[in-house]
Amino acid sequence: MTKTQTDYLIVGQGLAGSTLAWALLQAGKSVLVMDKYEFQSSSKVAAGIYNPVTGRKFVKTWLADTIFPFLENHYQQLETSLQAHFFHPIHSYRPFPNANIQRYFAEPETHENFRYFGTVVSDLPMYKNVVANELGGIVTQHSGWVDLPVLLEAFQRYFQKNNLLLSDSFDWAACQLADNTYTTATQVINFEKVIFCEGFLAHQNPWFNWLPFSPVKGEVLTVRFDEPIALQHIINQGAFVVPLTHHTARLGATYSWHQLDWTPTPTAQEELIDKYKKLMKPSISVLNHLAGVRPATKDRRPFLGLHPTYGQVGIFNGLGSKGVSLAPYFAQHFVDFLVNQKELDPEVNINRFTSLYLGHEK
Ligand SMILES: Cc1cc2nc3c(=O)[nH]c(=O)nc-3n(C[C@H](O)[C@H](O)[C@H](O)COP(=O)(O)OP(=O)(O)OC[C@H]3O[C@@H](n4cnc5c(N)ncnc54)[C@H](O)[C@@H]3O)c2cc1C
């Protein structure tokens, strides 16, 4: 048996685990990331969009002013460090769905509020035969998408090359909190803290299954345009269309709180194509169809923090449908708490649910 010492054992090499491990390494800590890739990963299905103006009401997303400048820097630097190309900044175009939203964006206060993020345009003539946009719309800057499978592979290569990857699935019986060890067939790992980043599967974790997750199934299509189109924006209204090449695009995504599995369904495909037809004019065919489950939470805020009883056990999860925007900022925020003893933002600290833990223990 070999003995290994690490500051942090990170369980899960999805977007959350990878980003947190990276932030800990930058802070000078040692990490060991554990994943056998035998479970489904939401990150491998996601379209990877980040967009500061979201929702049916076109609102600036939570903490947009803080997290968007942060994420752009983060992914740009990461491309250099990991020597891979996964960051695709591209403006978004959102046609106005109705006259109320159109009027709202005509008000000077709205312009002021959105100045950093968007420009109201009455029309984009280049999309005359492409997008249904009779009322004009808003072009959002500081948006784009991250190719998460490429990013995760680059992280995996980096962790492997530096002997920071343990190819295993976490087994609770092998973990002893009395002496902070995790024992495999060949080694005993001594850790200062173990941090769980299991995405949707956190509901199976006996230390954190009391947290109020509210997982949401989502489905996305890769589609082919019958005729090539030079889309210069992500088109987003009801559904999103992310241009991949002049011939192909990603079309998504659905939201369902039922049948939480990774199986693509004909109903979701129909729903997406219906929405596409309301938004876009060119005809398409479907090339690929994927489904996944977003690790969302009841109060729509991430879960960061340490277990109420076992201070050496932590969680970084609950990124919901906005992992790409939230992960970089909150991984750094968590590291500031873990390493530099800064306070966690009460909105994300899992201690907001301690009463659920106490109830669950009774
Ligand atoms: C259809 C769809 C579209 C989406 N679109 C977007 C989008 O456009 N923009 C956006 O920001 N977000 C999007 N998301 C959400 C995004 O995918 C998530 O926010 C994010 O990827 C969650 O990352 P995670 O690391 O928490 O979880 P995951 O990616 O699920 O990773 C969890 C990892 O933990 C591992 N694991 C679990 N249990 C164990 C164990 N016991 N031992 C070892 N390893 C374990 C798994 O193997 C996996 O690798 C979308 C999601 C879906 C489903």
The ligand as a MOL file (V3000), in Angstrom:
LIG
                    3D

  0  0  0     0  0            999 V3000
M  V30 BEGIN CTAB
M  V30 COUNTS 53 58 0 0 0
M  V30 BEGIN ATOM
M  V30 1 C -29.5090 19.8540 -21.9430 0
M  V30 2 C -28.6690 20.7270 -21.0840 0
M  V30 3 C -28.2590 21.9550 -21.5810 0
M  V30 4 C -27.4800 22.7900 -20.7780 0
M  V30 5 N -27.0740 23.9710 -21.3040 0
M  V30 6 C -26.2920 24.7940 -20.5660 0
M  V30 7 C -25.8410 26.0190 -21.1110 0
M  V30 8 O -26.1060 26.3430 -22.2750 0
M  V30 9 N -25.0770 26.8210 -20.3180 0
M  V30 10 C -24.7440 26.4700 -19.0290 0
M  V30 11 O -24.0580 27.2420 -18.3530 0
M  V30 12 N -25.1710 25.3140 -18.4990 0
M  V30 13 C -25.9310 24.4710 -19.2260 0
M  V30 14 N -26.3600 23.2900 -18.6910 0
M  V30 15 C -26.0460 23.0230 -17.2680 0
M  V30 16 C -24.6230 22.5260 -17.0680 0
M  V30 17 O -24.4850 21.3140 -17.7410 0
M  V30 18 C -24.3520 22.3530 -15.5640 0
M  V30 19 O -24.5600 23.5610 -14.8670 0
M  V30 20 C -22.9170 21.9160 -15.2720 0
M  V30 21 O -22.3630 21.2100 -16.3420 0
M  V30 22 C -22.8820 21.0640 -14.0140 0
M  V30 23 O -21.5730 20.5930 -13.8110 0
M  V30 24 P -21.2330 19.6240 -12.6000 0
M  V30 25 O -19.7720 19.4220 -12.6200 0
M  V30 26 O -21.8560 20.1310 -11.3360 0
M  V30 27 O -21.9840 18.2480 -12.9130 0
M  V30 28 P -21.6380 17.1230 -13.9980 0
M  V30 29 O -21.1980 17.7070 -15.2730 0
M  V30 30 O -22.8120 16.2060 -14.0470 0
M  V30 31 O -20.3920 16.3470 -13.3960 0
M  V30 32 C -20.4740 15.4920 -12.3120 0
M  V30 33 C -19.2780 14.5470 -12.3810 0
M  V30 34 O -19.2270 13.8260 -11.1470 0
M  V30 35 C -18.8910 12.4950 -11.4180 0
M  V30 36 N -19.3670 11.6820 -10.2960 0
M  V30 37 C -20.6250 11.6040 -9.7950 0
M  V30 38 N -20.6510 10.7450 -8.7600 0
M  V30 39 C -19.3710 10.2860 -8.5950 0
M  V30 40 C -18.7530 9.3740 -7.6920 0
M  V30 41 N -19.4410 8.7360 -6.7300 0
M  V30 42 N -17.4280 9.1400 -7.8270 0
M  V30 43 C -16.7000 9.7560 -8.7900 0
M  V30 44 N -17.2290 10.6510 -9.6630 0
M  V30 45 C -18.5540 10.8870 -9.5650 0
M  V30 46 C -19.5840 12.1750 -12.7380 0
M  V30 47 O -18.9340 11.0750 -13.3830 0
M  V30 48 C -19.3910 13.5120 -13.4930 0
M  V30 49 O -18.1920 13.5020 -14.2460 0
M  V30 50 C -27.1150 22.4080 -19.4630 0
M  V30 51 C -27.4870 21.1610 -18.9950 0
M  V30 52 C -28.2680 20.3170 -19.7850 0
M  V30 53 C -28.6520 18.9750 -19.2520 0
M  V30 END ATOM
M  V30 BEGIN BOND
M  V30 1 1 1 2
M  V30 2 1 2 3
M  V30 3 2 2 52
M  V30 4 2 3 4
M  V30 5 1 4 5
M  V30 6 1 4 50
M  V30 7 2 5 6
M  V30 8 1 6 7
M  V30 9 1 6 13
M  V30 10 2 7 8
M  V30 11 1 7 9
M  V30 12 1 9 10
M  V30 13 2 10 11
M  V30 14 1 10 12
M  V30 15 2 12 13
M  V30 16 1 13 14
M  V30 17 1 14 15
M  V30 18 1 14 50
M  V30 19 1 15 16
M  V30 20 1 16 17
M  V30 21 1 16 18
M  V30 22 1 18 19
M  V30 23 1 18 20
M  V30 24 1 20 21
M  V30 25 1 20 22
M  V30 26 1 22 23
M  V30 27 1 23 24
M  V30 28 2 24 25
M  V30 29 1 24 26
M  V30 30 1 24 27
M  V30 31 1 27 28
M  V30 32 2 28 29
M  V30 33 1 28 30
M  V30 34 1 28 31
M  V30 35 1 31 32
M  V30 36 1 32 33
M  V30 37 1 33 34
M  V30 38 1 33 48
M  V30 39 1 34 35
M  V30 40 1 35 36
M  V30 41 1 35 46
M  V30 42 1 36 37
M  V30 43 1 36 45
M  V30 44 2 37 38
M  V30 45 1 38 39
M  V30 46 1 39 40
M  V30 47 2 39 45
M  V30 48 1 40 41
M  V30 49 2 40 42
M  V30 50 1 42 43
M  V30 51 2 43 44
M  V30 52 1 44 45
M  V30 53 1 46 47
M  V30 54 1 46 48
M  V30 55 1 48 49
M  V30 56 2 50 51
M  V30 57 1 51 52
M  V30 58 1 52 53
M  V30 END BOND
M  V30 END CTAB
M  END
